[in-house]
Amino acid sequence: MRPDFVSLRNFDYANSTVHLWVFKRSTTATKFSAWYAQTDNVLNNKIIGVVQSEMKRITECANYTHLSQTNENSCLETTIQGCNFTDLKNLVDRPEPDHRIRSLKDLRNASGYLVKFSNNGQVIYAVKRTASNWRTSYLKTHINIVFNNGELSAAEDNGFAIEKYFDFYALNGAIFISNKSAFESVMEHRASYAQAFSNLQLRPDFSGLFTDIQVIRNYVGTNSIQLRRMARIEERGLFTRPGFLSAVQLVNGRRNWGLNFDNDTGRLIPCEQTVRTIMQVLLDHRLLSEVTELIYDVPDAVQV
């Protein structure tokens, strides 16, 4: 089992020191602004209970990819390289007393909150994305809190609410994601999908696969799912393998997939009727079962 994942689940949360930071996105070079929110023991114990419950629930870990998904008992692992977490970490690692919440308005419209669990020199960061404003109603899925005299405290009357789960956790150089869409939103990973597709179109070894790449552009557009798929295509780079296009043409003829090729250049001729199949082929998501001889399109191909 992954060592950092074991450490995440076995961490002594009950005896850890809890620090809660509220953060907002920023247009400055730091990318975030963050304030420390002092919390009382009652709220700290509730937060510890939340993360302990989550560690009991999360028993599986898989690699993060552009198309991978979690289930009710799993998380995805990636590294802090290539995402904005380091910028946020630098802010919340500052001395807490020097960066306290100044007023109630620092809580409103927050992008998220981060809880630092510290024990014996080890630190785990738990991050949660918030809505445009924190809820003021008391729900079974939330811990209700109030801001009073510069301190946050648990309460059952109207106040701000902390949800009873976190979107992702950071330990050492690893990030463990339980809510992929929230992680990608907070860390602005979604913007990387569009950039990946832009980069892909500039590569001659990719654009050279087609007689007209505009059909691919039109199909992808600004659709987040399609951009995610293009990012995965760039990530895997299967189209760069020697003889890739010839192999596709051979299998297309054998399996009658309906793809069209230019007779002179051997390039794919994309059209509205074939572009979805082309995407599946580039992803290597059109697979043959050796048992049944049936062909399937799959959501994510994990090599056995």
N, C-alpha and C positions, 0 to 999 in steps of 0.2 A: 504494500500500500504506500501511497505517496507520503513521504516524511512530514511535509508541512501540513498536509491534510490531517494526519494523525495528531500533530501538535495543536492544530486548530480545535479539534474535537476534545482533546484531553486537557486543554488549558484550564487552570484553576480559576475560573471566573468568580466563584464564590468569595475568594479571598483577594480579589484584584481591586485596584483603585480605579474608580470610574470618573472619566472626564467627558462631558458632553459639549460638543461644538456645533454651532449653527452656521451654515455657509450659504452664500449666494454666488451665482456666476458673476464674473466681472469682465469688462472689455479691456482691462489693463493687461500688462504682460504677466501678472501673477495668475490670471484666469479665474481666480476666486477671491472673495473676501470672507473672512471667518471670525466669529466671536465665541468666546468661551462662556457657557451658561453654567453657573454654579448650581449644583443639585443637592437636595438633602438625602439623608439615609433611606427614607421611605421610597423615594423615587429611584435611588440607586439600586435598591434591592429588587424593585420591580423590573428594572432594565436588565439586571443580572438574570432574573428569572426568565425573561424573554429569550436571551441568548442561550441559556441552558436548554430551554425547550427546543430551540432551533437546532442545537447541536445533536440532540437526540433524534430529531427528524431527519437531518441530512446524513445519510450513511453511505452515499455513493459519490464518486467524483470522476469526471471525464474531462478531456481536453476541450478548451474553448475553440470553436471555429466560427466562421461567419454564419453557418447554417445549423450548428448544434443547438439543441434545446434541453431544458431540464425537465425532470418529472417531480412528483411530490416528495421524493426522498433523495434528490441528487443536486449537485452543484457542478459548475464548470470552472476549470482552473486555467488561468493565464498568468502572464507576468506583468509587473508594473511598467515595463518598458513599452513605449508606444501608446500610452494613454496618459490622461491628465492627472492621475492620482498622485504622482510625485509633487505636483504643484499644490494640491490640497494638503498633502502630508506635511509639506514644509510649513504651512500656516498653522496647522493644529499641533505641531511639535514646538511651537513657541511657548514661552512661560505663560501659563494660564492667568495668573493675577494681572498681568500687563495687558490682557486682551479680553476683558470681561464684556459682556453685553452691556451696552450703554443705556438702552431704553427698550420699551416694548416694540418699537418699530423695527428693531433689528431682527425680531422673530418673524414679523409679517412678510409674506411673499418669499420666504426662504426657499432656496433650491433643494436643500436637504439638511440632514444633520448627521454628525459622525460621533460615535462613542469610542473613546480609547479605554481599553482594558489593560492595565499595567500590573505586572506581577513578576518579581524576581528578575528584573531587567528585560523581560520580554513584553512586547506590546502587540495587541491585536486591535485593528481598526475595523469597526462595524459601521457601514454607511447605509443610509436610507434616503431615498428621494421623497420629497414632499409634494403635495399638490400646490396650486398657486397660493393657497393659504392653509394653515393648519386647521383642522376641524375643531369646532367649538362644542360639538355635541358628544356626549359620553356614549361610546359604543363598546360592545363586548370585545371587539377586535382592537381596541385602543387602550392605552393608559392615558387618562386625562391628567393634565398638569396645569398649574397656574404660575404666573410670574409675579413675585412679590418681594420687594426690597432687594432686588438684584439677584434673587435666587429662584430656581424652578423647584416646584414641589408637587407631589402627587395629590390629586383631589378628585372628587366625583361631581363637582359642580362645573359650570361652564368655564372652559379654559382651553389651552391648546392641547392637542392629543398626539401621542406617539403611538404609531402602529406596532403591533406585537410581532414584528419580524423585521429583518434587515435585508437589503437588496444584495449586498456583497460584503466580503470581509478581506482584509489584507494582513498578511503575516510574512515577515522577512521580505523576499522579493516576489511573493506569490499573491494572486488575487483569486478568491473563491466566490463565484457568482451564483446566487440563488434566484435572482430575478434579472434575466438577461436584458430585457427591454429597458428596465430602469437603469441598469449599469451603463448601457450604451448611451442612454439619454444624458445621464449625469456626467459621464466621462467624455461625451461628445464623440463617441465612436461612430455614430451614424454618418457624420460628415466624412469619415474616412472611406465609406462605401462609394460615395460620389467621386471622391478623389481617385480611388482605385480604378473606377470605370474610365475616368478621364485619362489616367496613365495608360490603361490598357489600349485605348483607341490610338494612342501615339506609337504603339509598338508595331513595327512592320511585320513581325512574326504572328501577330494577332490579326491586324487589319488585312494582311495578305491572305487570310483564309477565305475571304469573301469577295465576290464581285462587286458588292455594294454594301458597305457597312452602315449606311443610313437606315436600312431596315432594322438592324440591331439597335441603333440609337432610338428609333421611334418606339420599338417594343419595350425597351428598358425605361426610357423617359426619366421621370423622377420617382417612380414607384419604389418604395423602400425594399420590398421583397426582391424585386428584380435587381436592384443595385447591390443588395446583399449577395445575390447569386453571382453577379459579375465579380464582386470582390473575392468570392471563393474561387472562381475560375482563374483569376489572376494569382491567387495564393497557391493553388495547386499546380498551375502551369502545365497541365497535361498536353495542351496543344503544341508545346515545344518539342515533344518527343519526335525523334526521326521517324518519318513514315506515317505520322498521325493521320493526315488527311487522306492518304491512300488507304489506310486501314478503315477509316470511316466509310469511304466510297465502296470498299469491298463488302463490308457488313451491311451497308444500306441496300446493296443489290441482292444480297443473300436473304435479308430479313424483310425486305420490302417496306422500309421506313418512309419512303416518299420524298427523300431529300433529292435536290437537283444539283448537278455539277456542270460547270462549263467544260465543254468538250476540248477546248484548246488549252486552257490553263489548269484544269482540274480543280478550280476553286468552287466553293459552295455558292449557290445562287439562293440567297435567303429571300423569303416572301412571307406574307402574313400567315399562310397555311403551314409553313415549315419551321418558323422561327422558334416555337416552343420546343420542338424536337431537337433543333440545333443546340439550344441551351442545355437540354438534358445530356446530350452527347458531350458537350464541352465540360460539363460537370462530372461526367462518367457516372451518371445516375440512371442510365438505361441498362439494366442488368438482366442477365440470363440465368435462370435457375437450372442447374445441371440435373436436378431431380425430376422436375416436371417439364423441362424444355419451354417454360413460359417466360416471357419477358416482362419486367416490371420497371416502372419509374419510381425511384425512391427519394425520400427527402434529404438524406445525408449518407454518403458512402464512407463507411469506416472499413479500412482494409483489414482482413482477418490474418 
